[in-house]
Amino acid sequence: KPSIVRAPEPSPLSATPTPATSAPVESSATPSPQHSQTSTNVFVEVARRIRAAVVIVSVFDGTGRLSANGHGFFISDDGKFIADRSVMKGGVNAVAKIADGKIYNVSSALTQTSPQNLILLKADATHPLPFLVPSTSALPDTGDAVAVVLSPIERTNPVLLEEKISARFTDEAGEWFDVTPALSKTIAGAPVINQRGELVGVVTLRAENNSCAIRPAAAAAKLLSQISSNMTARW
């Protein structure tokens, strides 16, 4: 039976098949105003439980040359996963790599447009995969501690970045959250959790100023809910 990684509301996420029985994770840790590579115990524990659902998506151009790497995360057990649309630019095929070293071919893009610059892709999985369930109600607020969970196979970054929400904004694509210092573009597509282990956001690229922001996780849930047969397209 696959691990199902959920962010129940209001229960915390869990990597066990019976998340409702898990006890809440609490912490009094004070977040640092800068990227923290020495993570507090609360974030280390909850990140460990969800990292199996985090992917690195590698995109290749028409000559077979690697054009980009980006982060993402499975949002259903059949291989659907969220990534940042910018990583797909110029690509003709892609693969999704998970923490245990397995590689899955990416067969299709299931959504064509998203004001939040997100895309829903489908990896060819032959067995159920662990996945994340976005919280549709939990939102970070200014001053809150959050953590960006990265794949351990992407060695140019630490596997966990603790952040502090510095501001909340709204643009034409909806609400977004800023942190200080700014997030690197190399982690676009990565999931963002709060101290209760809820999936509360996704790192996305804001193309208008070529910087990253955190969009609410509800944007990822909305993409999944919009899937219909006429939206599926090979790429």
FIDRENDREN-799052 format. One record per residue: residue in three letters; chain; x, z, y of N, C-alpha, C, O in turn. Coordinates in steps of 0.2 Angstrom, whole numbers, plus 5000, padded with zeros to 4 digits. Layout:
BEGIN
code, unit, n_x, n_z, n_y, ca_x, ca_z, ca_y, c_x, c_z, c_y, o_x, o_z, o_y
ALA, A, X, Z, Y, X, Z, Y, X, Z, Y, X, Z, Y
...
END
This chain:
BEGIN
code, unit, n_x, n_z, n_y, ca_x, ca_z, ca_y, c_x, c_z, c_y, o_x, o_z, o_y
LYS, A, 5004, 5000, 4994, 5000, 5000, 5000, 5004, 5000, 5006, 5009, 5004, 5006
PRO, A, 5003, 4996, 5011, 5007, 4995, 5017, 5007, 5001, 5021, 5002, 5005, 5021
SER, A, 5012, 5002, 5025, 5012, 5007, 5030, 5008, 5005, 5036, 5009, 4999, 5038
ILE, A, 5003, 5008, 5038, 4999, 5006, 5044, 5001, 5011, 5050, 5000, 5017, 5050
VAL, A, 5003, 5008, 5055, 5006, 5012, 5061, 5001, 5011, 5066, 5000, 5006, 5069
ARG, A, 4997, 5017, 5068, 4992, 5017, 5072, 4993, 5021, 5078, 4997, 5026, 5078
ALA, A, 4989, 5019, 5083, 4989, 5024, 5089, 4981, 5026, 5090, 4978, 5023, 5094
PRO, A, 4979, 5030, 5086, 4972, 5032, 5086, 4970, 5036, 5093, 4975, 5038, 5096
GLU, A, 4964, 5036, 5094, 4962, 5039, 5101, 4957, 5044, 5099, 4952, 5043, 5097
PRO, A, 4959, 5051, 5100, 4965, 5053, 5104, 4971, 5055, 5100, 4976, 5057, 5103
SER, A, 4971, 5054, 5093, 4977, 5056, 5089, 4983, 5052, 5090, 4982, 5046, 5092
PRO, A, 4989, 5055, 5088, 4995, 5051, 5089, 4996, 5046, 5084, 4992, 5046, 5079
LEU, A, 5001, 5041, 5085, 5002, 5036, 5079, 5006, 5039, 5074, 5009, 5044, 5075
SER, A, 5005, 5036, 5068, 5008, 5039, 5062, 5010, 5033, 5058, 5007, 5027, 5058
ALA, A, 5015, 5034, 5054, 5018, 5028, 5049, 5015, 5029, 5042, 5017, 5026, 5038
THR, A, 5011, 5034, 5041, 5008, 5035, 5035, 5002, 5032, 5034, 4998, 5030, 5039
PRO, A, 4999, 5031, 5027, 4993, 5027, 5027, 4987, 5032, 5029, 4981, 5029, 5029
THR, A, 4988, 5038, 5030, 4982, 5042, 5032, 4984, 5046, 5039, 4985, 5052, 5039
PRO, A, 4984, 5042, 5044, 4986, 5044, 5051, 4982, 5050, 5054, 4984, 5054, 5058
ALA, A, 4976, 5050, 5052, 4971, 5055, 5054, 4973, 5062, 5053, 4971, 5067, 5056
THR, A, 4978, 5063, 5048, 4979, 5070, 5046, 4986, 5072, 5049, 4988, 5078, 5048
SER, A, 4989, 5068, 5053, 4995, 5070, 5056, 4994, 5075, 5062, 4989, 5074, 5065
ALA, A, 4999, 5079, 5063, 4998, 5084, 5068, 5001, 5081, 5075, 5006, 5077, 5074
PRO, A, 4998, 5083, 5080, 5001, 5080, 5087, 5008, 5082, 5088, 5010, 5087, 5086
VAL, A, 5011, 5077, 5091, 5018, 5078, 5093, 5019, 5080, 5100, 5016, 5077, 5104
GLU, A, 5021, 5086, 5102, 5022, 5089, 5108, 5029, 5090, 5111, 5033, 5091, 5106
SER, A, 5030, 5089, 5117, 5037, 5090, 5120, 5036, 5092, 5127, 5032, 5091, 5131
SER, A, 5041, 5097, 5129, 5042, 5099, 5136, 5048, 5095, 5139, 5050, 5098, 5144
ALA, A, 5050, 5090, 5136, 5056, 5087, 5138, 5055, 5084, 5145, 5050, 5081, 5147
THR, A, 5060, 5085, 5149, 5060, 5082, 5156, 5064, 5075, 5156, 5070, 5075, 5154
PRO, A, 5060, 5070, 5158, 5063, 5063, 5158, 5069, 5062, 5163, 5068, 5065, 5168
SER, A, 5074, 5058, 5162, 5079, 5057, 5166, 5077, 5051, 5171, 5073, 5046, 5168
PRO, A, 5079, 5051, 5177, 5077, 5045, 5181, 5081, 5039, 5180, 5080, 5033, 5182
GLN, A, 5086, 5039, 5175, 5090, 5033, 5173, 5088, 5032, 5165, 5086, 5037, 5162
HIS, A, 5090, 5026, 5163, 5090, 5025, 5156, 5093, 5030, 5152, 5099, 5032, 5153
SER, A, 5090, 5033, 5147, 5093, 5038, 5143, 5094, 5036, 5136, 5090, 5033, 5132
GLN, A, 5101, 5036, 5134, 5103, 5033, 5128, 5103, 5039, 5123, 5104, 5038, 5117
THR, A, 5103, 5045, 5125, 5103, 5051, 5121, 5095, 5054, 5121, 5093, 5057, 5126
SER, A, 5092, 5052, 5116, 5084, 5052, 5117, 5082, 5059, 5115, 5085, 5063, 5111
THR, A, 5077, 5062, 5118, 5074, 5068, 5116, 5071, 5068, 5109, 5069, 5062, 5107
ASN, A, 5071, 5074, 5106, 5068, 5074, 5099, 5061, 5071, 5098, 5060, 5067, 5093
VAL, A, 5057, 5072, 5103, 5050, 5070, 5102, 5050, 5062, 5102, 5046, 5059, 5098
PHE, A, 5054, 5058, 5106, 5054, 5051, 5106, 5057, 5048, 5100, 5055, 5043, 5097
VAL, A, 5063, 5052, 5098, 5066, 5050, 5092, 5061, 5050, 5086, 5061, 5045, 5082
GLU, A, 5058, 5055, 5085, 5053, 5056, 5079, 5048, 5051, 5079, 5046, 5047, 5074
VAL, A, 5044, 5050, 5085, 5039, 5045, 5085, 5041, 5038, 5084, 5038, 5034, 5081
ALA, A, 5047, 5036, 5087, 5050, 5030, 5087, 5051, 5028, 5080, 5051, 5022, 5078
ARG, A, 5054, 5033, 5076, 5056, 5032, 5069, 5050, 5029, 5065, 5051, 5025, 5060
ARG, A, 5044, 5032, 5067, 5038, 5031, 5063, 5035, 5024, 5064, 5031, 5021, 5060
ILE, A, 5037, 5021, 5070, 5034, 5014, 5071, 5039, 5009, 5071, 5037, 5003, 5072
ARG, A, 5046, 5010, 5071, 5051, 5005, 5071, 5050, 4999, 5066, 5052, 4994, 5067
ALA, A, 5047, 5001, 5061, 5046, 4996, 5055, 5042, 4990, 5058, 5042, 4984, 5055
ALA, A, 5038, 4991, 5063, 5033, 4986, 5065, 5036, 4982, 5071, 5033, 4977, 5073
VAL, A, 5042, 4984, 5073, 5045, 4980, 5079, 5049, 4974, 5076, 5053, 4975, 5071
VAL, A, 5049, 4969, 5079, 5053, 4963, 5077, 5057, 4960, 5083, 5057, 4961, 5088
ILE, A, 5062, 4956, 5080, 5066, 4952, 5085, 5064, 4945, 5083, 5064, 4942, 5077
VAL, A, 5062, 4941, 5088, 5060, 4934, 5087, 5065, 4930, 5090, 5067, 4930, 5095
SER, A, 5068, 4925, 5085, 5073, 4921, 5087, 5070, 4914, 5087, 5067, 4911, 5083
VAL, A, 5071, 4910, 5093, 5068, 4904, 5094, 5074, 4899, 5094, 5079, 4900, 5097
PHE, A, 5072, 4893, 5092, 5077, 4887, 5091, 5074, 4881, 5094, 5068, 4880, 5094
ASP, A, 5079, 4877, 5097, 5077, 4871, 5100, 5076, 4865, 5095, 5077, 4866, 5089
GLY, A, 5075, 4859, 5097, 5075, 4853, 5093, 5081, 4851, 5089, 5080, 4848, 5084
THR, A, 5087, 4854, 5091, 5093, 4852, 5087, 5094, 4858, 5082, 5099, 4857, 5079
GLY, A, 5090, 4863, 5082, 5091, 4869, 5078, 5096, 4874, 5081, 5098, 4879, 5077
ARG, A, 5097, 4873, 5087, 5102, 4878, 5090, 5097, 4884, 5093, 5092, 4883, 5095
LEU, A, 5100, 4890, 5092, 5097, 4896, 5095, 5096, 4895, 5102, 5101, 4895, 5106
SER, A, 5090, 4896, 5105, 5089, 4895, 5112, 5087, 4902, 5115, 5089, 4903, 5121
ALA, A, 5084, 4907, 5111, 5083, 4913, 5114, 5081, 4918, 5109, 5079, 4917, 5103
ASN, A, 5083, 4925, 5110, 5080, 4930, 5106, 5076, 4935, 5111, 5077, 4935, 5117
GLY, A, 5071, 4938, 5108, 5066, 4942, 5111, 5063, 4947, 5106, 5064, 4947, 5100
HIS, A, 5060, 4952, 5109, 5057, 4957, 5105, 5050, 4956, 5104, 5047, 4952, 5108
GLY, A, 5047, 4959, 5100, 5039, 4959, 5098, 5037, 4964, 5094, 5042, 4968, 5092
PHE, A, 5031, 4964, 5092, 5029, 4969, 5087, 5022, 4967, 5083, 5018, 4963, 5086
PHE, A, 5022, 4968, 5077, 5016, 4966, 5073, 5010, 4970, 5075, 5010, 4976, 5077
ILE, A, 5004, 4966, 5076, 4998, 4969, 5078, 4993, 4969, 5073, 4987, 4971, 5074
SER, A, 4994, 4966, 5067, 4990, 4966, 5061, 4994, 4965, 5055, 5000, 4963, 5055
ASP, A, 4992, 4967, 5049, 4996, 4967, 5043, 4997, 4961, 5040, 5001, 4960, 5035
ASP, A, 4994, 4955, 5043, 4995, 4949, 5040, 5000, 4945, 5044, 5001, 4939, 5043
GLY, A, 5004, 4948, 5048, 5009, 4945, 5052, 5008, 4942, 5059, 5013, 4940, 5062
LYS, A, 5002, 4944, 5062, 5001, 4942, 5069, 5006, 4947, 5073, 5006, 4953, 5072
PHE, A, 5009, 4944, 5078, 5013, 4949, 5082, 5013, 4947, 5089, 5012, 4941, 5091
ILE, A, 5014, 4951, 5094, 5014, 4950, 5101, 5022, 4949, 5103, 5026, 4953, 5101
ALA, A, 5023, 4945, 5108, 5029, 4944, 5111, 5028, 4941, 5118, 5023, 4940, 5120
ASP, A, 5034, 4941, 5122, 5033, 4939, 5128, 5034, 4931, 5128, 5038, 4928, 5125
ARG, A, 5029, 4928, 5132, 5029, 4920, 5132, 5036, 4917, 5134, 5037, 4912, 5132
SER, A, 5039, 4920, 5138, 5045, 4917, 5141, 5051, 4916, 5136, 5054, 4911, 5137
VAL, A, 5051, 4919, 5130, 5056, 4918, 5125, 5054, 4912, 5121, 5059, 4909, 5118
MET, A, 5048, 4909, 5122, 5047, 4903, 5118, 5048, 4897, 5122, 5048, 4891, 5119
LYS, A, 5050, 4897, 5128, 5051, 4892, 5132, 5056, 4887, 5129, 5062, 4889, 5128
GLY, A, 5055, 4881, 5128, 5059, 4876, 5126, 5060, 4876, 5118, 5064, 4872, 5115
GLY, A, 5057, 4881, 5115, 5058, 4881, 5108, 5053, 4877, 5104, 5048, 4875, 5106
VAL, A, 5055, 4875, 5098, 5051, 4871, 5093, 5050, 4875, 5087, 5045, 4873, 5083
ASN, A, 5053, 4880, 5085, 5052, 4884, 5079, 5055, 4891, 5080, 5059, 4892, 5085
ALA, A, 5053, 4895, 5076, 5055, 4902, 5077, 5055, 4906, 5071, 5051, 4904, 5066
VAL, A, 5059, 4912, 5071, 5058, 4916, 5065, 5058, 4923, 5068, 5060, 4925, 5073
ALA, A, 5054, 4928, 5064, 5054, 4935, 5066, 5058, 4939, 5061, 5057, 4938, 5055
LYS, A, 5062, 4943, 5064, 5066, 4947, 5059, 5064, 4955, 5060, 5063, 4957, 5066
ILE, A, 5064, 4958, 5055, 5062, 4965, 5055, 5068, 4970, 5053, 5073, 4968, 5051
ALA, A, 5067, 4976, 5054, 5072, 4981, 5054, 5075, 4981, 5047, 5081, 4983, 5046
ASP, A, 5072, 4980, 5041, 5075, 4980, 5035, 5079, 4974, 5033, 5081, 4973, 5027
GLY, A, 5079, 4969, 5038, 5083, 4963, 5036, 5079, 4957, 5034, 5081, 4951, 5034
LYS, A, 5072, 4958, 5033, 5068, 4952, 5031, 5067, 4948, 5036, 5066, 4950, 5042
ILE, A, 5066, 4941, 5035, 5065, 4936, 5040, 5059, 4932, 5038, 5058, 4930, 5032
TYR, A, 5055, 4931, 5043, 5049, 4927, 5042, 5048, 4921, 5046, 5050, 4922, 5052
ASN, A, 5046, 4916, 5044, 5045, 4910, 5048, 5039, 4911, 5052, 5034, 4913, 5050
VAL, A, 5040, 4909, 5059, 5034, 4909, 5063, 5030, 4902, 5063, 5033, 4897, 5065
SER, A, 5024, 4902, 5061, 5021, 4896, 5059, 5017, 4893, 5065, 5016, 4887, 5066
SER, A, 5014, 4898, 5069, 5010, 4895, 5074, 5009, 4900, 5080, 5011, 4906, 5080
ALA, A, 5007, 4898, 5086, 5005, 4902, 5091, 4997, 4902, 5091, 4994, 4897, 5091
LEU, A, 4994, 4908, 5092, 4987, 4909, 5091, 4983, 4909, 5098, 4977, 4909, 5098
THR, A, 4987, 4910, 5103, 4984, 4910, 5110, 4988, 4906, 5114, 4995, 4906, 5114
GLN, A, 4985, 4902, 5119, 4989, 4898, 5123, 4990, 4900, 5130, 4994, 4897, 5133
THR, A, 4986, 4904, 5132, 4987, 4907, 5139, 4986, 4914, 5139, 4982, 4917, 5136
SER, A, 4989, 4917, 5144, 4989, 4925, 5145, 4991, 4926, 5152, 4997, 4925, 5154
PRO, A, 4987, 4929, 5157, 4990, 4931, 5163, 4995, 4936, 5163, 4999, 4936, 5168
GLN, A, 4996, 4940, 5158, 5001, 4945, 5157, 5008, 4942, 5154, 5012, 4946, 5153
ASN, A, 5008, 4936, 5153, 5014, 4932, 5150, 5015, 4934, 5143, 5021, 4934, 5141
LEU, A, 5010, 4937, 5140, 5011, 4938, 5133, 5008, 4932, 5128, 5005, 4928, 5131
ILE, A, 5011, 4932, 5122, 5009, 4927, 5117, 5007, 4930, 5111, 5011, 4935, 5109
LEU, A, 5003, 4928, 5107, 5001, 4930, 5100, 5004, 4925, 5095, 5001, 4920, 5095
LEU, A, 5008, 4927, 5091, 5011, 4922, 5086, 5009, 4925, 5079, 5007, 4930, 5078
LYS, A, 5011, 4920, 5074, 5009, 4922, 5067, 5015, 4920, 5063, 5018, 4915, 5063
ALA, A, 5018, 4926, 5060, 5023, 4925, 5055, 5020, 4924, 5048, 5015, 4927, 5046
ASP, A, 5023, 4920, 5044, 5021, 4919, 5037, 5023, 4924, 5032, 5028, 4924, 5029
ALA, A, 5019, 4929, 5032, 5020, 4935, 5028, 5016, 4934, 5021, 5010, 4932, 5021
THR, A, 5019, 4936, 5016, 5016, 4935, 5009, 5013, 4942, 5007, 5010, 4942, 5001
HIS, A, 5014, 4947, 5011, 5012, 4954, 5009, 5010, 4957, 5015, 5013, 4956, 5020
PRO, A, 5006, 4963, 5015, 5004, 4966, 5021, 5010, 4970, 5024, 5015, 4972, 5021
LEU, A, 5010, 4970, 5031, 5016, 4972, 5035, 5014, 4978, 5039, 5008, 4979, 5041
PRO, A, 5018, 4983, 5040, 5017, 4988, 5045, 5015, 4985, 5052, 5018, 4980, 5054
PHE, A, 5010, 4988, 5056, 5008, 4985, 5062, 5007, 4991, 5067, 5005, 4997, 5065
LEU, A, 5006, 4989, 5073, 5005, 4994, 5078, 4998, 4993, 5081, 4995, 4987, 5081
VAL, A, 4994, 4998, 5083, 4987, 4998, 5085, 4988, 5000, 5093, 4989, 5006, 5094
PRO, A, 4987, 4995, 5098, 4987, 4997, 5105, 4982, 5002, 5107, 4976, 5002, 5104
SER, A, 4984, 5007, 5111, 4979, 5011, 5114, 4975, 5008, 5119, 4978, 5005, 5123
THR, A, 4968, 5008, 5119, 4965, 5005, 5124, 4962, 5009, 5130, 4959, 5007, 5135
SER, A, 4964, 5016, 5129, 4962, 5020, 5134, 4968, 5024, 5137, 4968, 5026, 5143
ALA, A, 4973, 5026, 5133, 4979, 5029, 5136, 4983, 5025, 5141, 4986, 5020, 5139
LEU, A, 4984, 5027, 5147, 4988, 5024, 5152, 4993, 5028, 5155, 4992, 5034, 5156
PRO, A, 4999, 5026, 5155, 5004, 5030, 5159, 5003, 5031, 5166, 4999, 5027, 5169
ASP, A, 5005, 5036, 5169, 5004, 5037, 5176, 5011, 5039, 5180, 5016, 5040, 5176
THR, A, 5011, 5038, 5186, 5017, 5039, 5190, 5020, 5046, 5188, 5017, 5051, 5188
GLY, A, 5027, 5046, 5186, 5030, 5052, 5184, 5030, 5054, 5176, 5034, 5058, 5174
ASP, A, 5026, 5050, 5173, 5026, 5051, 5165, 5032, 5048, 5162, 5035, 5043, 5164
ALA, A, 5034, 5052, 5157, 5039, 5049, 5152, 5037, 5045, 5147, 5032, 5046, 5144
VAL, A, 5040, 5039, 5146, 5038, 5034, 5141, 5045, 5032, 5138, 5050, 5034, 5140
ALA, A, 5044, 5028, 5132, 5050, 5026, 5129, 5049, 5019, 5126, 5044, 5017, 5124
VAL, A, 5054, 5014, 5127, 5054, 5008, 5125, 5057, 5008, 5118, 5063, 5010, 5117
VAL, A, 5053, 5005, 5113, 5056, 5005, 5106, 5059, 4999, 5104, 5055, 4994, 5104
LEU, A, 5065, 4998, 5103, 5069, 4992, 5101, 5070, 4991, 5094, 5071, 4996, 5090
SER, A, 5072, 4985, 5092, 5074, 4984, 5085, 5081, 4986, 5084, 5085, 4985, 5088
PRO, A, 5083, 4990, 5078, 5090, 4992, 5077, 5094, 4986, 5075, 5100, 4986, 5075
ILE, A, 5091, 4980, 5074, 5095, 4974, 5072, 5098, 4970, 5079, 5102, 4966, 5078
GLU, A, 5095, 4972, 5085, 5097, 4970, 5091, 5102, 4975, 5094, 5100, 4980, 5097
ARG, A, 5109, 4973, 5093, 5114, 4978, 5094, 5116, 4978, 5101, 5121, 4982, 5103
THR, A, 5114, 4974, 5105, 5116, 4974, 5112, 5113, 4979, 5116, 5115, 4981, 5122
ASN, A, 5107, 4982, 5114, 5104, 4988, 5117, 5104, 4994, 5113, 5104, 4993, 5106
PRO, A, 5103, 5000, 5115, 5101, 5006, 5111, 5094, 5005, 5108, 5090, 5001, 5110
VAL, A, 5093, 5008, 5103, 5087, 5007, 5099, 5081, 5011, 5103, 5075, 5009, 5101
LEU, A, 5082, 5015, 5108, 5077, 5018, 5111, 5079, 5019, 5118, 5084, 5022, 5120
LEU, A, 5075, 5017, 5123, 5076, 5018, 5130, 5071, 5023, 5133, 5065, 5021, 5133
GLU, A, 5073, 5029, 5135, 5068, 5033, 5138, 5067, 5032, 5146, 5073, 5031, 5149
GLU, A, 5061, 5031, 5148, 5060, 5029, 5155, 5055, 5034, 5159, 5052, 5038, 5155
LYS, A, 5055, 5034, 5165, 5050, 5037, 5169, 5046, 5032, 5173, 5049, 5029, 5177
ILE, A, 5040, 5033, 5173, 5036, 5028, 5177, 5037, 5030, 5184, 5035, 5036, 5186
SER, A, 5039, 5025, 5188, 5040, 5026, 5195, 5035, 5024, 5200, 5034, 5027, 5205
ALA, A, 5030, 5019, 5197, 5025, 5017, 5202, 5020, 5013, 5197, 5022, 5010, 5192
ARG, A, 5014, 5013, 5200, 5009, 5008, 5197, 5006, 5003, 5202, 5006, 5005, 5208
PHE, A, 5005, 4997, 5200, 5004, 4992, 5204, 4998, 4987, 5201, 4997, 4988, 5195
THR, A, 4995, 4983, 5205, 4990, 4978, 5202, 4992, 4972, 5205, 4993, 4971, 5212
ASP, A, 4992, 4966, 5201, 4993, 4960, 5204, 4987, 4955, 5201, 4982, 4958, 5198
GLU, A, 4988, 4949, 5202, 4983, 4944, 5199, 4982, 4944, 5192, 4977, 4942, 5189
ALA, A, 4987, 4947, 5188, 4986, 4947, 5181, 4984, 4954, 5179, 4982, 4955, 5173
GLY, A, 4983, 4959, 5183, 4980, 4965, 5181, 4985, 4971, 5183, 4990, 4970, 5187
GLU, A, 4984, 4977, 5180, 4989, 4982, 5181, 4995, 4982, 5178, 4996, 4979, 5173
TRP, A, 5001, 4985, 5181, 5007, 4985, 5178, 5011, 4991, 5181, 5009, 4994, 5186
PHE, A, 5016, 4993, 5177, 5020, 4999, 5179, 5027, 4998, 5180, 5030, 4994, 5176
ASP, A, 5030, 5001, 5184, 5037, 5000, 5186, 5041, 5006, 5184, 5038, 5012, 5184
VAL, A, 5047, 5005, 5182, 5052, 5011, 5180, 5058, 5009, 5184, 5060, 5004, 5186
THR, A, 5062, 5015, 5185, 5069, 5014, 5189, 5074, 5018, 5185, 5073, 5023, 5182
PRO, A, 5079, 5014, 5183, 5081, 5007, 5185, 5077, 5002, 5182, 5073, 5004, 5177
ALA, A, 5077, 4996, 5184, 5073, 4990, 5181, 5075, 4989, 5174, 5081, 4990, 5172
LEU, A, 5070, 4987, 5170, 5071, 4985, 5163, 5075, 4978, 5163, 5073, 4974, 5167
SER, A, 5079, 4978, 5158, 5082, 4972, 5156, 5078, 4966, 5154, 5073, 4968, 5150
LYS, A, 5079, 4960, 5155, 5075, 4954, 5153, 5076, 4954, 5145, 5071, 4951, 5142
THR, A, 5081, 4956, 5143, 5082, 4955, 5135, 5078, 4959, 5131, 5077, 4958, 5125
ILE, A, 5074, 4964, 5134, 5069, 4968, 5130, 5062, 4966, 5131, 5058, 4970, 5129
ALA, A, 5061, 4961, 5135, 5054, 4958, 5135, 5050, 4958, 5129, 5053, 4955, 5124
GLY, A, 5044, 4960, 5128, 5041, 4960, 5122, 5041, 4966, 5118, 5037, 4967, 5113
ALA, A, 5045, 4971, 5120, 5046, 4977, 5116, 5040, 4982, 5117, 5037, 4982, 5123
PRO, A, 5038, 4986, 5112, 5032, 4991, 5113, 5035, 4997, 5117, 5040, 4999, 5117
VAL, A, 5030, 5000, 5121, 5031, 5006, 5125, 5026, 5012, 5122, 5020, 5010, 5122
ILE, A, 5029, 5017, 5121, 5025, 5023, 5119, 5026, 5029, 5123, 5030, 5029, 5127
ASN, A, 5021, 5033, 5123, 5021, 5040, 5127, 5023, 5045, 5122, 5025, 5044, 5116
GLN, A, 5024, 5051, 5125, 5026, 5057, 5121, 5022, 5059, 5115, 5024, 5062, 5111
ARG, A, 5016, 5057, 5115, 5011, 5058, 5110, 5012, 5053, 5104, 5008, 5053, 5099
GLY, A, 5016, 5048, 5105, 5017, 5043, 5101, 5012, 5037, 5101, 5011, 5033, 5097
GLU, A, 5008, 5037, 5106, 5003, 5032, 5107, 5006, 5025, 5110, 5010, 5026, 5115
LEU, A, 5004, 5020, 5108, 5006, 5013, 5110, 5003, 5012, 5117, 4997, 5010, 5117
VAL, A, 5006, 5013, 5122, 5003, 5012, 5129, 5005, 5006, 5133, 5002, 5005, 5138
GLY, A, 5010, 5002, 5131, 5012, 4997, 5135, 5016, 4992, 5131, 5018, 4993, 5126
VAL, A, 5017, 4986, 5135, 5022, 4981, 5132, 5026, 4979, 5138, 5024, 4978, 5144
VAL, A, 5033, 4978, 5137, 5037, 4975, 5142, 5036, 4968, 5143, 5037, 4964, 5138
THR, A, 5035, 4966, 5149, 5034, 4959, 5150, 5038, 4956, 5156, 5040, 4960, 5160
LEU, A, 5039, 4950, 5156, 5043, 4947, 5162, 5038, 4945, 5167, 5033, 4941, 5166
ARG, A, 5039, 4947, 5173, 5035, 4945, 5179, 5039, 4939, 5182, 5044, 4940, 5186
ALA, A, 5037, 4933, 5180, 5040, 4927, 5182, 5042, 4926, 5190, 5046, 4923, 5192
GLU, A, 5037, 4928, 5194, 5037, 4927, 5201, 5043, 4930, 5204, 5046, 4928, 5209
ASN, A, 5046, 4936, 5201, 5052, 4939, 5204, 5057, 4940, 5198, 5062, 4943, 5199
ASN, A, 5056, 4937, 5192, 5061, 4936, 5187, 5064, 4943, 5185, 5069, 4945, 5184
SER, A, 5059, 4948, 5185, 5060, 4955, 5183, 5055, 4957, 5177, 5050, 4954, 5177
CYS, A, 5057, 4963, 5174, 5052, 4965, 5169, 5048, 4971, 5172, 5050, 4975, 5176
ALA, A, 5042, 4971, 5169, 5037, 4977, 5170, 5034, 4979, 5164, 5035, 4976, 5159
ILE, A, 5030, 4984, 5164, 5026, 4987, 5158, 5019, 4985, 5160, 5016, 4987, 5164
ARG, A, 5016, 4981, 5155, 5009, 4980, 5155, 5005, 4985, 5151, 5008, 4986, 5145
PRO, A, 4999, 4986, 5152, 4995, 4991, 5147, 4995, 4988, 5141, 4994, 4982, 5140
ALA, A, 4995, 4992, 5135, 4994, 4989, 5128, 4987, 4986, 5127, 4987, 4982, 5123
ALA, A, 4982, 4988, 5131, 4976, 4985, 5130, 4976, 4977, 5131, 4972, 4973, 5128
ALA, A, 4981, 4974, 5135, 4982, 4967, 5136, 4984, 4964, 5129, 4981, 4958, 5127
ALA, A, 4988, 4967, 5125, 4989, 4965, 5118, 4983, 4965, 5114, 4982, 4960, 5110
ALA, A, 4979, 4971, 5114, 4973, 4971, 5110, 4968, 4966, 5112, 4965, 4963, 5108
LYS, A, 4968, 4964, 5118, 4963, 4959, 5120, 4965, 4952, 5117, 4961, 4948, 5116
LEU, A, 4972, 4950, 5117, 4974, 4944, 5114, 4971, 4944, 5107, 4969, 4938, 5105
LEU, A, 4972, 4949, 5103, 4970, 4949, 5096, 4962, 4948, 5096, 4960, 4944, 5091
SER, A, 4959, 4951, 5100, 4951, 4950, 5100, 4949, 4943, 5102, 4943, 4942, 5100
GLN, A, 4953, 4939, 5105, 4951, 4933, 5107, 4952, 4927, 5102, 4950, 4922, 5104
ILE, A, 4955, 4929, 5097, 4957, 4924, 5092, 4950, 4920, 5089, 4946, 4924, 5087
SER, A, 4950, 4914, 5089, 4945, 4910, 5085, 4948, 4904, 5082, 4954, 4902, 5084
SER, A, 4945, 4900, 5078, 4948, 4895, 5075, 4950, 4889, 5079, 4955, 4886, 5078
ASN, A, 4947, 4888, 5085, 4949, 4883, 5089, 4954, 4885, 5094, 4956, 4881, 5098
MET, A, 4957, 4891, 5093, 4963, 4893, 5098, 4969, 4892, 5094, 4974, 4893, 5097
THR, A, 4969, 4891, 5087, 4975, 4891, 5083, 4978, 4884, 5084, 4975, 4879, 5084
ALA, A, 4985, 4884, 5085, 4989, 4878, 5086, 4995, 4878, 5083, 4999, 4884, 5084
ARG, A, 4998, 4873, 5079, 5004, 4873, 5077, 5009, 4872, 5083, 5007, 4869, 5088
TRP, A, 5015, 4874, 5083, 5020, 4873, 5088, 5027, 4871, 5085, 5031, 4870, 5089
END
